[in-house]
């Protein structure tokens, strides 16, 4: 084989490889895990297909992060956003961003198979949808909403019995809470979240 033929073959091979890379760039298989899925209705009343047993969870909701840890599933918490570091027991999770701004590369590298996001985190949800990560939207506006949120996380993680026990403890605490403190009604509190 002469030098000119070798150069032509190398150039054709490089062009074919480049074309294949361009074609595959940005494509993620619809189900990267190949795992069995099941339907769950999230807090936005959407039916989401979640893995039967998710093992690489991303939580952009500090409440969901806390619930995951309290359910004894911290080992399945692969990633959190920066504010989730406040949750005791979440230290083993990788911080992949702040608020709704997350690193797509880290999400892919960590093989995230389920994500919890707040109902208003449309940017993060769009990013995760492009990466074919199942997204469960969370909503928890009042203390009375916490038991339902705990049960939703439990259903998603396939830990319904543990979630029912934890939600029952919250319900009992809410029932036992005094309606008034020191003769006064408790102050109303506004919690404002800023995501960037």
C-alpha positions as semicolon CSV with decimal commas, in nm:
position;residue;x (nm);y (nm);z (nm)
1;X;0,000;0,000;0,000
2;X;0,147;0,333;-0,100
3;X;0,165;0,644;0,113
4;X;-0,118;0,821;-0,072
5;X;-0,359;0,528;-0,014
6;X;-0,270;0,519;0,357
7;X;-0,338;0,892;0,394
8;X;-0,670;0,855;0,210
9;X;-0,780;0,566;0,434
10;X;-0,683;0,751;0,752
11;X;-0,868;1,063;0,634
12;X;-1,181;0,860;0,546
13;X;-1,166;0,681;0,880
14;X;-1,131;1,011;1,068
15;X;-1,419;1,163;0,872
16;X;-1,642;0,863;0,944
17;X;-1,554;0,874;1,315
18;X;-1,620;1,249;1,326
19;X;-1,958;1,203;1,150
20;X;-2,056;0,932;1,397
21;X;-1,956;1,151;1,694
22;X;-2,158;1,443;1,557
23;X;-2,459;1,215;1,505
24;X;-2,437;1,075;1,859
25;X;-2,360;1,406;2,031
26;X;-2,638;1,509;2,263
27;X;-2,825;1,184;2,226
28;X;-2,904;0,993;2,543
29;X;-3,083;0,660;2,522
30;X;-3,443;0,689;2,646
31;X;-3,376;0,449;2,932
32;X;-3,009;0,459;3,026
33;X;-3,051;0,213;3,309
34;X;-3,258;-0,051;3,132
35;X;-3,442;-0,078;3,464
36;X;-3,806;-0,163;3,511
37;X;-4,025;0,144;3,573
38;X;-4,357;0,214;3,744
39;X;-4,596;0,512;3,742
40;X;-4,608;0,768;4,023
41;X;-4,823;1,082;4,038
42;X;-4,616;1,379;4,152
43;X;-4,720;1,697;4,335
44;X;-4,796;1,868;4,003
45;X;-5,049;1,590;3,926
46;X;-4,828;1,451;3,649
47;X;-4,785;1,078;3,604
48;X;-4,413;1,003;3,595
49;X;-4,248;0,670;3,517
50;X;-3,983;0,619;3,784
51;X;-3,737;0,330;3,817
52;X;-3,874;0,043;4,022
53;X;-3,583;0,092;4,261
54;X;-3,390;0,414;4,193
55;X;-3,031;0,398;4,313
56;X;-2,879;0,728;4,187
57;X;-3,110;1,008;4,303
58;X;-3,067;1,383;4,251
59;X;-3,255;1,614;4,488
60;X;-3,290;1,984;4,415
61;X;-3,536;2,010;4,709
62;X;-3,390;2,034;5,057
63;X;-3,713;1,886;5,196
64;X;-3,683;1,583;4,969
65;X;-3,313;1,552;5,061
66;X;-3,404;1,550;5,431
67;X;-3,680;1,296;5,369
68;X;-3,446;1,065;5,175
69;X;-3,196;1,072;5,461
70;X;-3,468;1,017;5,726
71;X;-3,601;0,720;5,528
72;X;-3,257;0,560;5,561
73;X;-3,180;0,594;5,190
74;X;-2,887;0,837;5,206
75;X;-2,676;0,580;5,018
76;X;-2,910;0,629;4,717
77;X;-2,871;1,008;4,726
78;X;-2,610;1,061;4,454
79;X;-2,642;1,438;4,406
80;X;-2,787;1,751;4,561
81;X;-2,782;2,122;4,497
82;X;-2,571;2,347;4,718
83;X;-2,844;2,431;4,972
84;X;-2,900;2,061;5,039
85;X;-2,566;2,046;5,222
86;X;-2,748;2,179;5,529
87;X;-2,920;1,840;5,573
88;X;-2,733;1,620;5,821
89;X;-2,643;1,292;5,652
90;X;-2,629;1,432;5,298
91;X;-2,250;1,471;5,299
92;X;-2,193;1,172;5,072
93;X;-2,386;1,333;4,786
94;X;-2,212;1,531;4,513
95;X;-2,312;1,898;4,479
96;X;-2,406;1,946;4,113
97;X;-2,515;2,309;4,118
98;X;-2,705;2,577;4,301
99;X;-3,082;2,614;4,285
100;X;-3,197;2,533;3,933
101;X;-2,853;2,583;3,777
102;X;-2,713;2,231;3,753
103;X;-2,426;2,072;3,566
104;X;-2,549;1,846;3,287
105;X;-2,208;1,682;3,270
106;X;-2,218;1,588;3,639
107;X;-2,575;1,455;3,609
108;X;-2,463;1,228;3,325
109;X;-2,138;1,128;3,495
110;X;-2,329;1,029;3,810
111;X;-2,582;0,822;3,612
112;X;-2,876;0,991;3,785
113;X;-3,187;0,773;3,750
114;X;-3,443;0,993;3,935
115;X;-3,464;1,363;4,020
116;X;-3,676;1,557;4,269
117;X;-3,734;1,924;4,175
118;X;-3,961;2,197;4,312
119;X;-4,277;2,262;4,110
120;X;-4,138;2,595;3,986
121;X;-3,793;2,471;3,872
122;X;-3,881;2,461;3,501
123;X;-3,524;2,526;3,381
124;X;-3,382;2,236;3,580
125;X;-3,672;2,012;3,475
126;X;-3,609;2,097;3,108
127;X;-3,240;2,016;3,143
128;X;-3,312;1,685;3,317
129;X;-3,578;1,592;3,060
130;X;-3,322;1,643;2,780
131;X;-3,099;1,397;2,968
132;X;-3,388;1,147;2,996
133;X;-3,392;1,164;3,376
134;X;-3,737;1,101;3,531
135;X;-3,847;1,418;3,712
136;X;-4,076;1,425;4,016
137;X;-4,204;1,772;4,097
138;X;-4,246;1,852;4,467
139;X;-4,471;2,103;4,639
140;X;-4,479;2,170;5,011
141;X;-4,628;2,505;5,108
142;X;-4,755;2,439;5,461
143;X;-4,675;2,206;5,747
144;X;-4,991;2,010;5,661
145;X;-4,834;1,929;5,321
146;X;-4,529;1,756;5,471
147;X;-4,685;1,410;5,529
148;X;-4,797;1,392;5,165
149;X;-4,453;1,499;5,045
150;X;-4,289;1,233;5,265
151;X;-4,521;0,965;5,123
152;X;-4,450;1,080;4,766
153;X;-4,074;1,048;4,820
154;X;-4,132;0,708;4,980
155;X;-4,339;0,586;4,683
156;X;-4,071;0,706;4,440
157;X;-3,794;0,528;4,632
158;X;-4,007;0,215;4,680
159;X;-4,004;0,266;5,058
160;X;-4,377;0,314;5,127
161;X;-4,381;0,152;5,473
162;X;-4,092;0,364;5,603
163;X;-4,252;0,675;5,450
164;X;-4,588;0,597;5,615
165;X;-4,416;0,566;5,954
166;X;-4,231;0,897;5,909
167;X;-4,541;1,073;5,776
168;X;-4,739;0,938;6,073
169;X;-4,484;1,090;6,311
170;X;-4,521;1,428;6,138
171;X;-4,902;1,402;6,149
172;X;-4,888;1,321;6,522
173;X;-4,661;1,619;6,586
174;X;-4,898;1,845;6,394
175;X;-5,200;1,716;6,589
176;X;-5,019;1,770;6,920
177;X;-4,892;2,120;6,830
178;X;-5,068;2,390;7,031
179;X;-5,281;2,623;6,819
180;X;-5,158;2,911;7,030
181;X;-4,830;2,984;7,200
182;X;-4,827;3,202;7,514
183;X;-5,185;3,312;7,454
184;X;-5,099;3,433;7,101
185;X;-5,144;3,273;6,765
186;X;-4,813;3,178;6,608
187;X;-4,672;3,433;6,368
188;X;-4,719;3,363;6,000
189;X;-4,390;3,310;5,825
190;X;-4,308;3,370;5,462
191;X;-4,030;3,159;5,322
192;X;-3,886;3,312;5,006
193;X;-3,660;3,107;4,787
194;X;-3,429;3,252;4,530
195;X;-3,293;3,029;4,260
196;X;-3,037;3,141;4,012
